[in-house]
């Protein structure tokens, strides 16, 4: 770094610190001291998954989880993100497959420094039509005012389902998705449309694998996952068994499933009701005991509580019907949620922006300056495939 005008030069040689046989290595340096000494994150991960929200990240992260990857998430600030990811990288065994996640452009005093402290590693980036991305922000499901992760087997089903799902309008959760929060999301200090800003901040990243979010949908999803495994040189366990999962819109079941039902008075354990694509590897499918069908929903129990369940399996008849009713009520809720979200389409969003030219102009300025320059420069073919963005650009010419 002596020959470069580097604003955050590391005070120790990162190459030597990554050598576990070196007398002073990362293992001996706490995160706070590493931060003060401008040390890049330890190169103990396969790649960095960077970008923004509402572009299909959940599908990718779920796929990587099924491939035995551990994803280390960012935190709420730049400094906290460095500390957390640094500590996690030292905590996990070097035998683990690890990747880092950075989907936020922190609007704080340390963001520039954080960008410099990601070393030059392979990276993965997803890009999506900004109109579709904005629509997803406006229909984004979250935990409603009555959401509970854990419920009791004796709770009334109506109370379990009521207001379990809410929608983010840019400032708080509401009961129905709409375009009212568009301006709040566009102007949010969190910079939801920030891909170019984030790329500029990641000074050391030179190798970027780019995925068009459209290639995560339907049959293309499985093909994309195969390409990803080939690119980053990892294996997909049970591909034939799991490839259907790779083609599903997994995030659509969040936060409806999974749900944990307290059945301790019968089985001395919680029973998790979920869908196949959301099933955690630590949970064991017990549908066969109940006679439930996997294609409808899955009842499962944590592997550490399986023996408790088996010891009390004779009591299944006491709660079988109630568990099925809860699962089916949640499936019905999903259909209602899907209907609400289906009424908010890109075409309607374009019409809304046309009727509100001040919002459209602000949105165009944001994506032109902060979001799209990177993808336009490196993958103009992806930009050319965006139907709604083309219509938006044409519309803006007449504003």
C-alpha positions in Angstrom: 0.0 0.0 0.0 3.0 2.3 0.1 2.7 3.1 -3.6 -1.1 3.8 -3.4 -3.1 6.6 -2.0 -5.1 4.2 0.3 -7.4 5.9 2.8 -7.5 2.8 5.1 -4.2 1.1 4.8 -4.0 -2.1 7.0 -1.4 -1.8 9.7 -0.5 -5.5 9.4 0.1 -7.6 6.3 -3.3 -9.4 5.5 -1.5 -12.1 3.6 0.5 -13.1 6.6 -2.5 -12.8 9.0 -4.4 -15.3 6.8 -1.5 -17.8 7.4 -2.5 -19.8 10.5 1.2 -20.8 11.0 2.3 -17.1 11.2 3.1 -16.0 14.7 0.5 -13.2 14.6 -2.7 -14.2 12.7 -6.3 -13.3 12.7 -7.1 -15.8 15.5 -5.1 -13.6 17.9 -6.7 -10.3 16.9 -10.2 -9.3 18.3 -12.7 -7.6 16.0 -12.5 -4.2 17.6 -8.7 -4.1 17.2 -8.9 -5.4 13.7 -11.3 -2.6 12.8 -9.0 0.0 14.3 -6.0 -1.4 12.4 -8.0 -1.4 9.1 -7.6 -5.1 8.6 -9.6 -6.7 5.7 -12.0 -9.4 6.7 -10.3 -12.8 6.9 -10.4 -14.6 3.6 -12.2 -17.6 5.0 -15.2 -17.5 2.8 -16.1 -18.6 -0.7 -17.7 -15.4 -2.0 -19.6 -12.2 -1.2 -23.3 -12.0 -2.1 -23.9 -8.3 -2.6 -26.7 -6.2 -4.0 -30.1 -5.1 -2.7 -33.4 -6.4 -1.4 -36.4 -7.6 -3.3 -34.5 -9.2 -6.2 -34.8 -12.9 -5.2 -32.2 -13.2 -2.5 -34.2 -15.5 -0.4 -34.3 -18.1 -3.1 -30.6 -18.0 -3.6 -29.9 -18.1 0.2 -32.3 -21.0 0.6 -30.6 -22.9 -2.2 -27.1 -22.3 -0.7 -28.4 -23.5 2.7 -29.6 -26.8 1.1 -26.1 -27.0 -0.3 -24.6 -26.8 3.2 -23.4 -23.2 3.0 -23.5 -20.9 5.9 -24.5 -17.3 5.0 -23.3 -14.6 7.3 -25.7 -11.7 7.3 -25.0 -8.0 7.7 -26.1 -6.1 10.8 -27.7 -2.6 11.2 -24.6 -0.5 10.8 -21.3 -0.6 8.9 -19.2 -1.1 12.0 -21.5 -3.7 13.5 -21.5 -5.6 10.2 -17.7 -5.8 10.2 -17.6 -6.9 13.8 -20.2 -9.6 13.3 -18.9 -11.0 10.1 -15.3 -10.9 11.4 -16.2 -12.8 14.5 -18.3 -15.4 12.6 -15.5 -16.1 10.2 -13.2 -16.9 13.1 -15.9 -18.9 14.9 -16.7 -21.4 12.1 -14.4 -24.2 11.2 -12.3 -23.7 8.0 -14.0 -26.9 6.7 -17.4 -25.1 6.5 -18.6 -23.5 3.3 -19.2 -19.9 4.1 -20.3 -16.8 2.2 -20.9 -13.3 3.3 -24.0 -11.2 2.6 -24.1 -7.5 2.0 -27.5 -6.2 0.8 -27.5 -2.8 2.5 -25.9 0.5 1.7 -25.4 1.9 5.1 -25.9 5.7 5.4 -23.4 6.1 8.2 -20.0 7.5 8.8 -18.2 4.1 8.4 -19.7 2.8 5.2 -16.7 3.9 3.0 -14.3 2.1 5.4 -16.4 -1.0 5.4 -16.3 -1.2 1.7 -12.5 -1.1 1.7 -12.3 -3.9 4.2 -13.9 -6.6 2.0 -10.9 -8.3 0.3 -10.8 -9.2 -3.4 -12.8 -12.4 -3.5 -15.4 -13.8 -6.0 -18.8 -12.2 -5.7 -22.4 -12.9 -6.6 -24.9 -10.2 -7.6 -28.6 -10.3 -8.5 -30.2 -7.7 -10.7 -33.9 -7.1 -11.4 -36.1 -4.8 -13.4 -36.4 -1.7 -11.0 -40.1 -1.4 -11.6 -40.7 -5.0 -10.5 -38.3 -4.4 -7.6 -40.3 -1.3 -6.5 -43.5 -3.3 -6.8 -42.1 -6.0 -4.5 -41.1 -3.4 -2.0 -44.7 -2.1 -2.0 -46.2 -5.6 -1.6 -43.5 -6.9 0.7 -45.0 -9.2 3.3 -43.9 -9.0 6.9 -45.1 -9.9 10.4 -48.5 -8.4 11.0 -49.6 -6.9 14.3 -50.8 -10.3 15.6 -47.9 -12.4 14.3 -46.7 -15.2 16.6 -43.9 -17.5 15.8 -45.0 -19.9 18.6 -48.7 -20.7 19.3 -50.4 -23.1 21.6 -52.3 -26.2 20.4 -55.3 -24.9 22.3 -55.3 -21.4 20.7 -58.3 -20.4 18.6 -57.4 -20.8 14.9 -59.1 -17.5 14.1 -56.8 -15.7 16.5 -53.7 -17.5 15.0 -54.5 -16.4 11.5 -55.9 -12.9 12.1 -53.4 -10.1 11.2 -50.6 -12.6 11.0 -49.4 -10.9 7.8 -48.8 -7.2 7.2 -47.3 -5.1 4.3 -44.6 -2.5 4.5 -45.7 0.9 3.2 -42.4 2.7 3.7 -42.9 3.7 7.3 -45.0 1.0 9.1 -47.0 -2.2 8.6 -50.5 -2.0 7.0 -53.2 -4.5 6.3 -53.2 -4.2 2.5 -50.5 -3.5 -0.1 -50.8 -0.3 -2.1 -48.7 2.3 -4.0 -49.1 5.0 -1.3 -45.7 4.3 0.2 -43.8 4.5 -3.1 -42.3 7.9 -2.4 -41.2 6.9 1.2 -39.4 3.9 -0.2 -37.7 5.8 -3.0 -36.5 8.5 -0.6 -35.7 6.2 2.3 -32.3 6.9 3.9 -31.6 3.2 3.7 -31.1 3.6 -0.1 -33.2 0.7 -1.3 -32.0 1.3 -4.9 -28.2 1.4 -4.3 -26.4 -1.2 -6.4 -24.1 1.3 -8.1 -23.3 3.0 -4.8 -22.5 -0.4 -3.2 -20.4 -1.5 -6.1 -18.3 1.7 -5.9 -17.9 1.2 -2.2 -16.5 -2.4 -2.6 -13.2 -1.1 -3.9 -11.4 -4.5 -4.0 -14.1 -6.6 -5.7 -13.2 -7.3 -9.4 -14.9 -10.7 -10.0 -18.7 -10.5 -10.2 -21.1 -13.3 -11.2 -24.4 -11.7 -12.2 -27.8 -13.3 -12.1 -30.9 -11.9 -13.7 -33.7 -12.3 -11.2 -35.9 -13.5 -14.1 -33.7 -16.6 -14.3 -34.8 -17.6 -10.8 -38.4 -18.2 -11.8 -39.9 -21.6 -12.8 -37.8 -24.2 -14.6 -35.0 -21.6 -15.2 -34.5 -21.6 -11.4 -33.1 -25.1 -11.3 -30.9 -24.3 -14.3 -29.6 -21.2 -12.7 -28.7 -23.1 -9.5 -26.8 -25.6 -11.5 -24.8 -22.8 -13.2 -24.1 -21.3 -9.9 -22.8 -24.5 -8.4 -20.5 -24.9 -11.5 -19.3 -21.2 -11.2 -18.4 -21.4 -7.5 -17.4 -25.1 -7.6 -19.6 -26.7 -5.0 -21.9 -29.8 -5.0 -25.7 -29.9 -4.9 -26.7 -32.7 -2.6 -29.8 -34.7 -3.7 -30.3 -32.5 -6.8 -33.0 -34.6 -8.4 -34.9 -34.6 -5.0 -34.6 -30.9 -4.5 -34.7 -29.4 -8.0 -38.4 -28.8 -7.7 -37.7 -26.6 -4.6 -35.3 -24.5 -6.7 -38.1 -23.6 -9.1 -40.6 -22.4 -6.4 -41.2 -18.8 -5.1 -40.1 -19.8 -1.7 -40.5 -16.3 -0.1 -44.2 -16.4 -0.8 -44.7 -18.6 2.3 -43.0 -16.1 4.6 -44.2 -15.2 7.3 -47.2 -17.6 7.1 -45.1 -20.7 7.5 -43.3 -22.0 9.4 -45.2 -21.9 12.7 -44.3 -23.7 15.9 -47.2 -25.3 17.8 -46.6 -25.9 21.5 -47.8 -29.5 22.0 -45.8 -30.1 25.2 -48.8 -31.3 27.1 -49.1 -34.2 24.7 -45.6 -34.8 23.3 -43.3 -32.7 25.5 -42.2 -30.8 22.5 -43.0 -28.2 19.9 -44.3 -29.4 16.5 -43.3 -27.2 13.5 -45.9 -26.9 10.7 -44.2 -25.8 7.5 -43.9 -26.4 3.7 -41.4 -28.7 2.0 -39.3 -25.8 0.7 -39.0 -24.2 4.1 -38.1 -27.3 6.0 -35.0 -26.8 8.2 -32.3 -29.5 8.1 -32.5 -29.8 11.9 -36.2 -30.8 11.8 -37.4 -34.3 11.2 -40.5 -35.0 9.1 -43.1 -36.8 11.2 -46.0 -36.7 8.7 -46.1 -40.5 8.5 -47.1 -40.6 12.2 -50.1 -38.3 11.6 -51.0 -39.5 8.1 -50.5 -36.0 6.7 -49.5 -35.5 3.0 -46.2 -33.9 2.3 -47.6 -31.9 -0.7 -50.1 -30.2 1.6 -47.8 -29.3 4.6 -45.2 -30.9 6.8 -45.4 -31.5 10.5 -41.9 -31.9 11.9 -40.0 -31.9 15.2 -36.5 -30.8 16.1 -34.1 -33.7 16.0 -33.3 -33.1 19.7 -36.9 -33.6 20.7 -37.7 -36.6 18.4 -37.4 -39.1 21.3 -39.9 -37.1 23.4 -42.3 -37.3 20.5 -41.9 -41.0 19.9 -42.4 -41.8 23.6 -45.8 -40.1 23.5 -46.8 -41.1 20.0 -50.0 -42.8 21.3 -51.4 -39.3 22.0 -51.5 -38.3 18.4 -55.2 -38.6 18.2 -55.6 -35.8 20.8 -54.2 -33.1 18.5 -54.0 -34.5 15.0 -57.2 -32.7 13.8 -56.2 -29.4 15.4 -52.8 -29.4 13.8 -54.3 -30.2 10.4 -56.9 -27.4 10.8 -54.1 -24.9 11.7 -52.1 -25.8 8.7 -55.1 -25.6 6.3 -56.1 -22.3 7.8 -52.6 -20.9 7.1 -52.8 -22.3 3.5 -56.1 -20.5 3.1 -54.5 -17.3 4.4 -51.7 -17.7 1.8 -54.3 -17.7 -0.9 -55.9 -14.6 0.5 -52.4 -12.9 0.6 -51.6 -14.0 -2.9 -54.9 -12.5 -4.1 -54.1 -9.2 -2.4 -50.6 -9.1 -3.9 -51.8 -10.1 -7.3 -53.9 -7.0 -7.5 -50.8 -4.8 -7.3 -49.1 -5.3 -10.7 -46.3 -3.5 -12.5 -48.7 -2.1 -15.1 -50.7 -0.5 -12.3 -47.5 0.9 -10.8 -46.5 2.4 -14.1 -49.9 4.1 -14.3 -49.5 5.3 -10.7 -46.1 6.9 -11.6 -47.6 8.4 -14.7 -50.3 10.1 -12.6 -47.7 11.3 -10.1 -44.9 12.7 -12.3 -43.1 14.2 -9.3 -42.6 10.7 -7.9 -41.7 9.3 -11.3 -39.0 11.9 -11.8 -37.5 11.3 -8.3 -37.5 7.6 -8.9 -35.7 8.0 -12.3 -33.1 10.3 -10.7 -32.4 7.7 -7.9 -32.1 4.7 -10.2 -30.1 6.7 -12.8 -27.6 8.0 -10.3 -27.4 5.3 -7.5 -28.7 2.0 -8.9 -28.3 1.2 -12.6 -25.0 2.5 -13.8 -23.2 -0.7 -12.8 -25.5 -3.2 -14.5 -25.8 -0.9 -17.5 -22.1 -0.9 -17.9 -21.4 -4.6 -17.5 -24.6 -6.4 -18.6 -26.6 -4.2 -21.0 -28.3 -7.4 -22.2 -30.0 -7.8 -18.8 -31.2 -4.2 -18.9 -32.5 -4.7 -22.4 -34.6 -7.7 -21.2 -36.5 -5.5 -18.6 -40.0 -5.0 -20.1 -41.3 -2.6 -17.4 -38.2 -0.5 -17.2 -38.4 0.1 -20.9 -41.9 1.3 -20.5 -40.9 3.5 -17.6 -38.1 5.1 -19.6 -40.5 5.8 -22.5 -43.0 7.3 -20.1 -40.4 9.6 -18.6 -39.6 11.1 -22.0 -43.0 12.6 -22.0 -43.1 13.9 -18.4 
